[in-house]
Amino acid sequence: MRLHSPRSLVHALALTLAVIAGVSLAFITPPPTLASAARLNSAQPGAAERVTVTASAQRTQVAPGDRVAIGITFDFAEHMHIWPNVPEVPKELDGLAPIATEISLADATPPAGLRPYLTLAQWPTPHLVKVDFGTAPVTIRSYAQRTTVFIPVVIEPSAKPGPLTLNLTVRYQACNETACFPPEDVPVAVEFTVLPIGQVPAASPPPAEFASFDPAVFGRIDSGDVPTAVASIRRFDFLGYSFGVADNAYALILLIAFVAGVLMNFTPCVLPVVPIKIISIQNHAKTPSKMLTFGLVYCLGIVAMYGVLGLLAFGLISGGQKYDWGQIFTVPWFVIGMSIIVGVMGIGMMGLFTINLPSAVYSVNPTGDTLLGNFIGGVLTGILAVPCTGPLLGATLAWILTQPAWIGLGVFMLMGAGMAAPYLLLISFPSLLARMPRGGPGSELLKQVMGGLMVAVAAFLAGNLTSAKWPWFVVGAIAIGACVWLIIGGVRMLRTNRGRSAAVALGAVGILAFGAMTYSLTKPPPIDWRTFISVSDDVINKAIEAEVKAGRVVVVDFTAKWCTNCHVIEQNIIYAHESLVALRRPGVVAFKVDLTPPGENGWGVVRQISGGGGIPLFVVFGPGLEKPIYYQSFFKPSDLVAAIDQAAGKTSAER
């Protein structure tokens, strides 16, 4: 029994081609915020133990028209502190992006009859705390001792008797002397009981911490002197273009996220999916209901996958462990599972299954002829696009992780909707398919060749279990074998001379491309990298600090084997002649932090520099810089040379 029918194979071809494009096109081109983040090891307190947040009321029994205060109290574990509501970054740490402590409504509006004035909150004076974030000891202002923030609350005259609950969300970023941890969102609630008019609240002294509350704030409320919140500006680096967007400009940021999702279809990893999926849609075009149903389910699979990635990013389904973009590829069970699934798909596409399998096995194949198959196809398309999307999503991801989880999850799914948008457009307007080319007699050959490339992709995924280079030889050999079959099969199976010539030409190009890919990824690098693999964040930061103190420029490449764009940047930018000349200068050292192995090692430094944007991440440190220069997207060799010059302390005239 054959595992796939010709028509159902179209969708699997799309999945395979998307992945192999990300693996091959990323490599075949020939070479032409300062902060420290200590590794979160078992000796460090957990997130819930670093800072304890509690809420209390000046009094819990209130009458309509009363004015009271609520207090948000922070208690700290030893050596822990949090940034104040208005962080002050000293000159020595210029470029650091601290996350301010914020108190916000957990619900869209406060409960009827209760009006809190969050913009009039009384924040105490921060304490002086000495830290060493990788440059030198410096004093910053933080909250490090028991701290209470007071918020004035007015019980409106229209408040009805009975219980009232004010739900708030407290966001803070905890730090110790050498590290800052990911931000935390803590829900708190304050309970009030509104008494009937005429009933006097029971006399009781307020809690001791309210002795420092200044009731004069209610005079400002009476005079209408209530400030509005001012949004901060966040820097976005989108495909190498930098611009600022207000943190609360949600409509614009959501538009950026959606556009980034659409543009994912034009990255090397995903671009080939579009024409292959078009063929699948064409095959169903004669049955509009089937085309619409299967197309929508496929799109739903993409969106659902990005929802899962969002859940992982916020640690909601991983026991609190938060995964940066792409970090899922460091989880062995995930890599093994994906390798098996993709490998089985490839073998089936090659027509090598000749035994009868249980019907349940066939029902989950991501083909174009079943609902479950289309859904799984969308899921796989979404996850396999991850290695190519860093330059599109870096800044957006960093912004997402500063938002409440429900907003962040919505933005993740909006990015998935953007990626699915081209397919949705085609199934909504099938007339757009009229002038597009349709499948011909070479579809069986294409299926077999793509099956071989799918097996190469499975080998690529499995190769992420090790940082060694030998798996690249396996990937290259399988891919070259598929190209050889394209030549042989094209001569045997295609009926026209034009088709045979095209197959031979494409096969030859593929052999050369995959050969170049294998060679470029396995040859000794032209730079004497100092490589860090499975070492703590503290070791990395101390190494950088030691070199900078010695007067040297440090260029750090945060990379991973699965990160296709990291390899693209290396081959086309880092190994370009102009860059190599600068990197080989005396006084310049090159560090490479390999994030391929499982675990948190190195990821803390990435989060502190980029705010959670993942990789690729390329950073330049130096004695001439008040803050490091870093790139989350593509850049030019001349940009790197200028950054190295600046880090070395050269003036514009000297450059």
N, C-alpha and C positions, 0 to 999 in steps of 0.2 A: 504493500500500500504506500502511495506517495504521501509525504507529509504535507505538501502544499499543492493547491491547484494553481494553474497559470495566473489566473486573475488575482487570487489571494496573495500571491508572491509579491505583487507590486508594492504593497505596503511594507513588507519586510525589506525589500530593496531600498526603500526610502530610508528606513532606519539605518541600514548598513552603510549606505553611501554617505549619510550625514556624519557618521562616526569616522569612517575612513578618511573623509576629507579633513576632519579635524586632526587626525593623526598624521596624514601625509603632507597636506599643504602647509602645515605649520613648520615643517622641517626641511622641505626640499629646496628652499631658496638658498643659494650659496652665500658664504660670508661676504660680503662686499668689502614735622613736629617732634622735637627731641624729647623722648621719655624713656624710662626704663620700665621693664615689665618682668618682675620675677616670676618664676614658674610657680603655679599654684600646686604645691606639693602637699603631702599629708600633714606636714608640720603646721601649715597655715590653717586658721579657722575657716569653717565653711561660710558661705554667703550669709546664712541666717545668724551666724555667731559673731561675725565681724561687727555688725551694727544692729542694735535693737531699736525699733521704732514703736512708740506707743502714743495713743491719743487720749486726752482727758478734757473735761469741761470745767469751767470755773464753778458752775453749779449745774446740776442736771434737771432740777425742777424750775421751769420758767413760766412766765405769764405772757400773754400777747402784749407786744410793745417793749418787752425787756431787751436789754443789751448785755451780752455776756462775751466772754472770750473762750476760745478753745486753745489747747496747747498741744503741740506736736513735739515729743521729747525723744532725743537721740541718746542712747547709751552705747559706749564703745568698748570693744575688747582691747586688750593691751596692744599698744603700738598702732592702733587704728585711728583714722581720722577721715573726714569727708570734706569735699569742697563746699564753700558757702554758696549762697544764692547768687552772688556776683563774684566769681573767682578772680583773683588777681595773680597774674603770671609774672614772676620776676624776670628781669632781663636775661638772666642766666638760662632760663627755661623758655625763652621766646620761641614760639612755634608749637609749644605744648597746647593741646586742645582739651582742657579739663571739662568735665560734665558738671554743670551747676546743680545744686540741690534745688528741687522744685516741689511744690505742693499744689496739686490740682484737683478739680472735681473728678470723682470716678464716674459719675453719671453726666449726661449731657446738660442737665439743669439740676439745681439743688431742690430738695423737697419743698412743696408748697408751704408757705408760711415761714420759711427760714432763709435768710439772706447772708451768706458769708462774704467777707470782703478780703479776698486773697491778695489783692494788690496792695493792701494796707497792712499786710503781715509785719509783725515786729521781729526782725532778725537780730539776734545779739551780735556783739562784736566778735569776730573770729579770733582764735588763739594763734599764737606763733608756734609753728612746728618746723623742726629741722629735718630735711629729707636729702637723699642723694639719688637722683633719678638718672645717673649715668654720666654726669658731667663733673660735678663737684658738690660738696655739701652746700645747701642753700636753705634759707628760711622762707617759708611760705605761710600764708594765712589760711587756716582751716579750723573746722570744729573738731576738737580732739578730746574734750571733756563733756560731761553731761550737759546737754544743750536743749533749751526749749524755745520753740518759735510760737508766738502768739498770733492768733487770727481773730479779729473782731467779728462778731455775729449779731445780727439784729433779728429778733423774733417779731415778725410783722403783726400788726394789730388784727389782721384777718386770720391769723393762725388758729386752726381748730384744735380743741382739746384732744389730747391723746399723745401717743408716742411719735417722735420724729427722729429719723436717723440720717446723719450727714456722712456720706461715704466719700473718702478722699484717697488719692493716690500720692504716695511720697516717692520721689525718684532721687537717688543719690549715687555717687561713685565713691566707694571706699578705697582708701590707700593705706599703705604702711610706709616705712621709711625709704623703701627702695622701689615700690611698685604701686600701680593703681590697677584695680580690678574692674571687670565689666560692670556697667551700671545695673542697679537693682530697682525694681518697682515694687513697693510694699503697699498693700491696701490697708487702710485703717478706717475705723468708724467711731463716731461720737453719738451717743444716745441722749436724747432729751425727752422730757415729759412736759407737755404743754398743759398747764392747769386751766380750769374754767375761769372766766372773768370773775373777779371778786375773791377767789381763793388765794390765800397768801402762801408762798413757798415756805417750806420748813426752814428755819434758821440753822445754818451750818457754815462753819468757816471754809473758805475755798482752800484747795490744796496749796501747799507751801510755795510751789514753783510760781504761782500766779502773783506773788508779791511784787515781782518786777514788771508786771504788765502795766502799761500806761493807758488809762481810760480816756486820756485827752483825744485819742484817735476818733472817738465818737463825735467830737466837735467837728473834725474834718468831714465826717460823713454828713453831718447836718448841714454844713456849708457847701456840700457838693464837691468838695476837693478829693475826688477819688480818681487816682491815676489809672490809666489803662495799661495793659501789658505791652511791652516793647519786644518785638521779635529780634533775635540775633540773626546774623548773616552767616550762612554756611557756604563754603567753597566747594563747587562741583567741578570735577575734572572729567569731561565727557569726550572720549576719543581724542584726548590731547588738548581740548579747548577748555580753558578755565573761566568760570564765571561765578558770581555770587547770587544766592537765592535766600530770601528770608526763611527762617526755620518754620514759620507758620504759613508760608505761601503754599498751602496744601494743593490747590488746584494745579499750580505750575509744576510742583514736584510730582504729582500723580501723572501729569502729562509726560514729564521726562521719563518716568518709569514705564509708561505704556509705549512710548516711542522706542525706548531701549529694548522692550520686548519685541517690537516689530523688527528692529534692526538685527536682532539675534538671527533672523532668517537669512541675513546677508553676511554672516561670519563664516569662515572656512568650515567650521564644524557642521553648520546647518544648511548652508546654501544649496547643496545638492538635494536636500529633502524636498524642496519646493517643486521642481519638475517631476520628480518621481511620484510625489503625492498627487500631482495634477493628473498623471496617468491613471492613478487609482480612482480619482473622482470621475474621470472620463468613462472608466469602465462601468460606473454606476449611473452615468448620466441618463441612460434610457429608462431608469426607474427612479424618478425624482424623490420618491419617499425614502428609498433605500439610501440614495446619495445624501439626503439631508440627515437621516438618522445616523448613519455611520460617520459622516463628517462631524456632526455635533458631538458624538461620543469620543471621536479622536481628539477634538479640541478640548473636551472636558478632561481627558486624560492629561493633556499638557498642563491645564490650569490646576488640576488636582496635584500634579507632581510639584508645582511651585508652591502650592499650599503646604505640602509636606516639608519642602525645603525651608519654608518659613517657620514651621513648627520646630524644626531642628535648630534653626538660627536662634530662636528664643528659648530653647531647651525645654519645650512643653511636652515632648514625647521621648525625651532622652534622659530622664531623671535629673533635670537641671543642667546637664552638660550642654553648653551652647556651641554650635558648630559654625565656623566661618564658611563663607562661600567656597565650595569645592572641598572642604575638609572631610566631607563624607567619603571621599575617595581614599582616605587614610584608614578607614575602618575595614579590617580584613574580611569580616563576614559579608559586608556589602560588595567588596571587590570580587570575592569568590563567587557570590551569587550572580552578580552581573556578568561575570566571565562565562559561567555555565549557561545562563539564559541566551546570551549573544552567540556563544559557540554552537549551541543546539540549533538556534535559528539558522546559522550559516550552513551547518551540515545538512539540515533539511532542505535549504534552498539549492544546495548542490545536487539534490536528488539521491543522497546516499542512504536514506532510510528506506528499507525494503520490508520491514517487519510490521506486523499489526501491533499497535499500541492501544492502551485503553482510551476510550473516547474522551475522557476528561483531559488527557494530555493534549489532544488536538484542539479542544475548545479554548485553551488559553494561549494558543499560538497567536502572536500579533499580526494577523493577516487582515486583509480588507473585507472579509466575508462574514465576520461575526461581531456582535456588539462587544463582547469581552476582548476579542482580538484587537479591535480598533482602540478600545480604551487603553489596553496595555501598550499598544503602539504609540499612543500619545504620551504615556508615562515615560517610555524609553526614550522617545525623542526629546522630551524635556530634560531628563537627567543627563543624557549624553551630550546635550548642548552646553552643559555647565563649564567644561574646561576651556571653552572659547569665548566666554562672555565677560571676563574680568574687566577689560577696558570699557565696556558699556555700563557696567553696574557698580563699579568700585565705590564712587561717591554716594550713589543712591543707597547702596547697602549700608554704608556708614551712617547715613541719615536715618534709615529704617530702624537701626538698632538703638537710636536715641528716643524712639517713640514707644508709646504703650503697645503691648503685644497685639491688640485687636487692630490697631492702625497698621502695624508692620505686616501682619498676615494679609490684610487687604491689599497692601502694595505689592507683596510677593505675588498674589494671585492676579493682580492687575498686570504685572509683567508677563505672567503666563498667558493672560488674555491677549496681550500685544503680540506674543509669539504665535498664538493661534489665529490671529486676525486675518492673515492672507488666505488661509484655508477656509475660514468662515466666509470671506468675501466671495470666493469661487463657488462655494456651495449655495450661497444666497443668490448669486447672479450667474447661473450656468452658461448664459450666452457668452460670457468671457472666454469659455473654453473653445468656442467655435474655430478660432484661427490658430489654436495651439496644435503642435504636432502630436500625432497619436502613435501608440505602440505598433511596431511592425514585426516582421518575421524574426528579428533578432532578439525578441523578448526572452526566449528560452536561454539563449547564450548570455544575455545580460543577467538573468537570474543566477546562472551558474557562476559567472565571474563575481557578481556581488556576494554570492554565498562564500566564495573563497576569501574575499576581502572582509566579510563578516567574521570569519574564523581568525583572520589577522587582527581584527579589532578585539576579539576575545583574548588573544594572546597579549595585546597591548594592555588591556585591563588587568589581566593576571600579573603582568610584569610589574604593576605598581605595588606588589607585595614585597619588593626588594628595590634598593637603590642601585643595585649592580647594573652594568651595561649589557650583559649577555642577552637578556630578553629581547633587546632591539634586533639582534641577529635573527631570532625566531620570527618576530613580526615581519621583518624585511623579507625573509625567505618565503613565508606564506604569501605575502602580497605580490612578490615577484612571480611566484608560481601561478597566481591568479591571472596576472598579465600575460604570462606565457600561454595559458589556456585561452585567453582572449584572442591571441594570434592564431593558434591552432584551430580553435573552434570556429573562428571567423572564416577561415579558409574552407573549412568543412561544411559549415551550416548555412552561411549566408548565400543568397541566390544571385546577388548582383556584384559586379566588379567594384562598383563604388562602395558597397557595404564592406566587401572583403578588404579593400584598401584602407577604409576608415578603421576597421578592427585592427589591422596590422599596425597602422600608424599610432593608434591609441595605446595598443599593447606595448609598442616600443617606447613610447613616451613614459608609460607607467613603469616599465622596467628601469629606465634611466632615473625617474623620479624617486622610486623606492630605493634604488641603489644609492642615490645621493643622500636620501634621508638616513639610511642605515649608516653610511660612512660618516656623515656629519655628527650623528649622535654617539658614535662609538670611538671616534678618533680622539687623541689627546687634545684638550682645549688649548687655545693659543695664549691663555692667561694662567698664571700660577695662582689659582684660587686657593685660599685657605678655607677649607670646607668644614662646616659644623653640621653634624648629623646626630640626632638624638642627644643633644646636650641642652642643659637648662637655659632659660632666658637669662638668668643671672650671669652665666658663663659668657654668653654672647655679648651682653652689655658691658661686662668688665673688659672683654677683649677690645671692643670698640673704644671704650674710655681710655684704655692704656695706649692705644695707637694715637688717638687725638692728643692726649697729654704729651706724647713724644713728638708732637708737631707734624704728624703724618695725616694725609687725607685717607679716609676709609670709604670704600665703595662697597655696598652690601646688596647682594642679589638674593631676595627671598624667592625660592623656586620650589617646584615639586615635579616629579616625573610625569604626573598626569596633566600638568598645566601646559597645554599646547601653546598658549600665548607667551608663557615664560620662555619657551624654546624659540619662538618666533623672534622675540626681543633679543635673545642672546645671539642668534644667527645673523640678524639683519642690523642690529644696532650696537650691541656690546662688542661683537667680533668684526665690525666694520673697521677699515684701516684707520680712519680718523679717531675712533674710540680707542683702538689698541695702542696707538701712539701715546695718548694721554694716560691710559691705565698702566703703561710700562715706564712712566716717568719715575725717577727717584723720589721717594717720599709719598708714593701712592700705593696703598695695599688694597687687595680685592678679597672680600669675604663672600662666601656663598653659604646660605643657610638652607639646607635641604629639608623640606617639610614632608617628604614622602612617607617616612615611617609613621606608624600610629602613635597617638599620644599628643600632649599639649606642648611639647618642647618646641620653642620658637614661635608658636602662634600668639603667645602673649605679647611679644615684641611687635608683631604685625598689628595686633589690635591697638596697641598704644600709639603707633605711628599713624595708621590709617583710620582708626576709629571703627574697625571691623569690616573694612572693604575687601579683605582677602588678598589673594595674589592674582596677577603679578604685582610685585612691589620692589622698586629699585630705589635705594637711598644713598645719599652722599653726606658724609660727616666730615668735619675738618676744623682746624683751629681758627680759620677765617670766617666761620659761620656762627651766628648767634642761634640759628636753628638749622636742622638738616634740610636738605632739598630732596624731595622724594617724588616718584612717578608711579601712578597706579595704572597708567595707560601707555600707549605708544608715544615715543618721543624721538627726536632726531639725534644723531651722533653729535652734532654741534651743540645741542642742549647739554649733553653729558660733559663735553669738553669745557663748556662755560661753567657748569656746576663745579667741576674739579678745580678750575682756575679760581673760582670764588672761594671754595673751601680752603684752598691753599693760601688765601689772603692776598691774591693778586689784585691790583687796582685795574680799572678799565683801561688805562693807558698801557699797563704791562701786558694785558691780554692781547 
